[in-house]
């Protein structure tokens, strides 16, 4: 379900739901010429209310629009039917609600390129990928673990065998790569050196690498097939090692399915 509560006139107007409806209305602007795009701010102002009613009047041919979008209702179904195909910056914003326009711009093209290269190329695969990416990166806001990495010092299971390896090889990327052994493995897969000097920092500072390492992790852990099976729990277990943040991952998945899955 795209929204949890009603949006519009006399609706509940939860800000997350309103933002999704605003994005869907903007996706349908070709049917609402000459209206201008709405600000996707989650606020139920006069412009949003007017556009909901105008959509119902023009597209649904409702003589007396109620100005409200209900979960599972006809207006929502038709808004989704009028979406453009594939991933757009606006849809990415709808999934990553806390990302600002700078972060959307930084990561949009790398995501398009790297996901295609990794066969994350069906609506359901993309939805599950974004569900995990959204939670792990805090909606594209964090490309490096906030902790200093000292907890990983001496973790031989991560290949951290040299002094300072814990902080040096702490989590980086949008799905975080952790430990010397994983940095070596990713470097080997890409014919790059992420171990010598300060090369390890590139995985956080280069948007292409931050996305690429996430796609590499996804494919090397067999997550496309689990996405095909719509198995959120097992994907979360393989990404997280447990089920931390499962509710948030599920919320991201719901939004991604709404905007990507027909």
PyMOL commands that set and color helices and strands:
alter all, ss='L'
color gray80, all
select helices_A, chain A and resi 15-27+29-31+46-58+74-81+89-95+101-117+123-136+150-152+156-158+165-168+180-190+199-205+207-220+223-228+232-240+246-260
alter helices_A, ss='H'
color red, helices_A
select strands_A, chain A and resi 7-8+68-69
alter strands_A, ss='S'
color yellow, strands_A
deselect
rebuild
show_as cartoon
